Amino acid sequence: MDNSKQVKKAIVPVAGFGTRMLPATKAIPKEMMPVVDKPIIQYIVEECASAGIEEIVMITHSSKVAIEQHFSPAVELEASLEAKGKDRLLRLVQNTVPDGVKIHYVQQGSAKGLGHAVLCGKPIVGDEPFAVILPDVLLDPPGHINDLNEMIKAYQRTDSSQIMVEAVAREDISKFGIVDVGGIQMHPGEAAVMKGTVEKPAPHEAPSNLSVVGRYIFSPTIWNLLENTGAGVGGEIQLTDAMDELLHHEKMFAYYMHGISHDCGNKLGYMAAINAFARMRMNS
């Protein structure tokens, strides 16, 4: 396989304040909130590892030290568990970082938007394709399908950036960013050339019912575009602005996921994730 098409690094922006989940996130990073018995961020790391990602770049903030602590050795706790013969719990504590995965931490400094957060990962990612994973979103896969891995395969087939999408109900279209794939009827696992995106359109004006999920694979072309993207909505550097510009330089594909997503950044989505993952754990 052409090494230039291999996706081995992922950027995970975790610097946000989690305001949609206050007051729970006043002292606890939203990414550390538990879903069953693991924090949200651990599911993200495990998803990346299962997709073949070897290096994860977390774009963080000084208030998020709990995330780094979670993935670091806990000497006293491990010694206590070992002394008490609690081997199963000891293995769980020691294996928060999957084998073969390295986690880097880069502080964003000031909140300048998602585009700026992604750009903070450039020194580590370098001139190669990479994934961007939004940690607010957990994927609920059917069976053993890893949609991130499938999207990486789509990148390798097309040599073009990929945006993960899922179908949403017509009445919910106005809540999401919707992709335009030229009217093509897509099925799970397929990728189609994107014409553009429309942010929260009225249902009757939407080009499709396919919403952006929070998983991206970008070619290195995005770096120069991010570096030259000015402040947009909210005075921040928006990733979507760079994506719109990328469409003028090369093809971008929408990858239709097999599973469903849960937005853990809002209370209802978080509760739905807990329910779904608890059922999954009971049936495994």
CORBELSUL-V719824 format. One record per residue. N is the residue number from 1. RES is the residue in one small letter. PHI is phi as a letter, one per 30 degrees, with the letter a starting at -180 (NA if undefined). OMEGA is omega in radians with two decimals (999 if undefined). Layout:
BEGIN
n-><N:N>
res-><RES:RES>
phi-><PHI:PHI>
omega-><OMEGA:OMEGA>
END
This chain:
BEGIN
n-><1:2:3:4:5:6:7:8:9:10:11:12:13:14:15:16:17:18:19:20:21:22:23:24:25:26:27:28:29:30:31:32:33:34:35:36:37:38:39:40:41:42:43:44:45:46:47:48:49:50:51:52:53:54:55:56:57:58:59:60:61:62:63:64:65:66:67:68:69:70:71:72:73:74:75:76:77:78:79:80:81:82:83:84:85:86:87:88:89:90:91:92:93:94:95:96:97:98:99:100:101:102:103:104:105:106:107:108:109:110:111:112:113:114:115:116:117:118:119:120:121:122:123:124:125:126:127:128:129:130:131:132:133:134:135:136:137:138:139:140:141:142:143:144:145:146:147:148:149:150:151:152:153:154:155:156:157:158:159:160:161:162:163:164:165:166:167:168:169:170:171:172:173:174:175:176:177:178:179:180:181:182:183:184:185:186:187:188:189:190:191:192:193:194:195:196:197:198:199:200:201:202:203:204:205:206:207:208:209:210:211:212:213:214:215:216:217:218:219:220:221:222:223:224:225:226:227:228:229:230:231:232:233:234:235:236:237:238:239:240:241:242:243:244:245:246:247:248:249:250:251:252:253:254:255:256:257:258:259:260:261:262:263:264:265:266:267:268:269:270:271:272:273:274:275:276:277:278:279:280:281:282:283:284>
res-><m:d:n:s:k:q:v:k:k:a:i:v:p:v:a:g:f:g:t:r:m:l:p:a:t:k:a:i:p:k:e:m:m:p:v:v:d:k:p:i:i:q:y:i:v:e:e:c:a:s:a:g:i:e:e:i:v:m:i:t:h:s:s:k:v:a:i:e:q:h:f:s:p:a:v:e:l:e:a:s:l:e:a:k:g:k:d:r:l:l:r:l:v:q:n:t:v:p:d:g:v:k:i:h:y:v:q:q:g:s:a:k:g:l:g:h:a:v:l:c:g:k:p:i:v:g:d:e:p:f:a:v:i:l:p:d:v:l:l:d:p:p:g:h:i:n:d:l:n:e:m:i:k:a:y:q:r:t:d:s:s:q:i:m:v:e:a:v:a:r:e:d:i:s:k:f:g:i:v:d:v:g:g:i:q:m:h:p:g:e:a:a:v:m:k:g:t:v:e:k:p:a:p:h:e:a:p:s:n:l:s:v:v:g:r:y:i:f:s:p:t:i:w:n:l:l:e:n:t:g:a:g:v:g:g:e:i:q:l:t:d:a:m:d:e:l:l:h:h:e:k:m:f:a:y:y:m:h:g:i:s:h:d:c:g:n:k:l:g:y:m:a:a:i:n:a:f:a:r:m:r:m:n:s>
phi-><NA:d:d:d:c:d:c:c:b:b:c:b:d:b:d:d:d:i:d:d:c:d:d:e:c:d:c:c:e:e:d:c:d:d:c:i:b:b:d:e:d:d:d:d:d:d:d:d:d:d:c:j:d:c:b:c:c:c:c:b:b:d:d:c:d:d:d:d:d:d:c:c:e:c:e:d:d:d:d:d:d:d:d:c:i:d:d:d:d:d:d:d:d:d:c:d:c:d:e:i:c:c:c:c:b:b:d:d:i:c:d:c:j:d:d:d:e:d:d:d:d:e:e:c:d:i:c:a:d:a:c:b:c:d:d:d:c:c:c:c:d:d:h:c:d:c:d:d:d:d:d:d:d:d:d:d:d:c:h:b:e:b:b:d:b:b:d:b:d:e:d:c:e:d:c:b:d:c:c:c:c:i:i:d:d:c:b:e:j:c:b:b:d:d:c:l:b:b:d:h:d:d:e:d:c:d:d:a:c:c:c:d:c:k:b:b:b:c:d:d:e:d:e:d:d:d:d:c:d:d:d:c:e:i:i:c:d:c:d:d:d:d:d:d:d:e:d:d:c:a:d:b:c:c:c:d:d:d:d:b:c:b:d:d:d:b:d:d:d:d:d:d:d:e:d:d:d:d:d:d:d:d:c:c>
omega-><3.08:-3.11:-3.12:-3.14:-3.11:-3.14:-3.06:-3.11:3.13:3.04:3.13:-3.14:-3.11:-3.04:-3.08:-3.07:3.12:-3.04:-3.13:-3.10:3.06:0.12:-3.08:-3.06:3.11:-3.12:-3.11:3.07:-3.12:-3.12:3.14:3.09:-3.02:2.91:-2.94:-3.07:3.11:3.07:-3.12:-3.04:3.12:3.05:3.13:3.14:3.13:3.07:3.13:-3.12:-3.13:3.12:3.11:3.09:-3.09:3.13:3.12:-3.14:3.10:3.11:-2.87:-3.09:-3.08:-3.14:-3.03:-3.10:-3.13:3.12:3.13:3.12:-3.12:-3.09:3.11:3.09:3.08:-2.93:-3.08:3.14:-3.13:3.12:3.13:3.14:3.14:-3.12:-3.12:3.12:-3.13:-3.00:-3.13:3.11:3.11:3.13:3.12:-3.12:-3.08:-3.02:3.10:3.03:-3.12:3.09:3.09:-3.12:3.06:3.13:3.05:3.10:3.13:3.13:3.13:-3.13:3.13:-3.08:-3.12:3.07:-3.10:3.13:3.12:3.12:3.11:-3.12:3.12:-3.13:-3.06:-3.11:-3.14:-3.10:-3.13:-3.01:3.12:3.12:-3.08:3.08:2.94:-3.09:3.08:-3.00:3.05:-2.95:3.00:3.11:-3.14:-2.99:3.01:3.13:-3.08:3.14:3.03:-3.05:3.09:3.11:3.13:3.12:3.05:3.09:3.10:3.07:-3.11:3.11:-2.98:-3.05:-3.10:3.13:-3.07:3.06:-3.13:-3.14:3.01:3.11:3.07:3.13:-3.10:-3.09:-3.13:-3.06:-3.06:3.13:-2.93:2.89:-3.04:-3.12:3.07:3.11:3.06:3.08:3.14:3.07:-3.06:3.07:-3.13:-3.14:-3.13:3.07:-3.13:-3.14:3.12:3.01:-3.12:3.08:3.09:-3.09:3.04:3.13:2.97:-3.08:-3.09:3.12:-3.06:3.14:3.10:3.02:-3.09:-3.10:3.10:-2.99:-3.05:3.06:-3.09:2.91:-3.10:2.95:-3.14:3.11:-3.06:-3.07:-3.11:3.14:3.09:-3.13:-3.09:3.09:3.12:3.11:3.14:-3.13:3.13:-3.13:-3.09:3.07:-3.01:3.08:-3.12:3.10:3.10:3.10:3.11:3.12:3.14:3.13:3.11:-3.07:-3.12:3.13:3.01:-3.07:2.95:3.10:-3.08:-3.06:3.09:-3.03:3.05:-3.10:3.05:3.11:-3.12:3.07:3.03:-2.95:-3.12:3.11:3.12:3.13:3.10:3.11:3.12:-3.14:-3.10:-3.09:3.06:3.10:3.13:-3.12:-3.13:-3.06:-3.09:999>
END
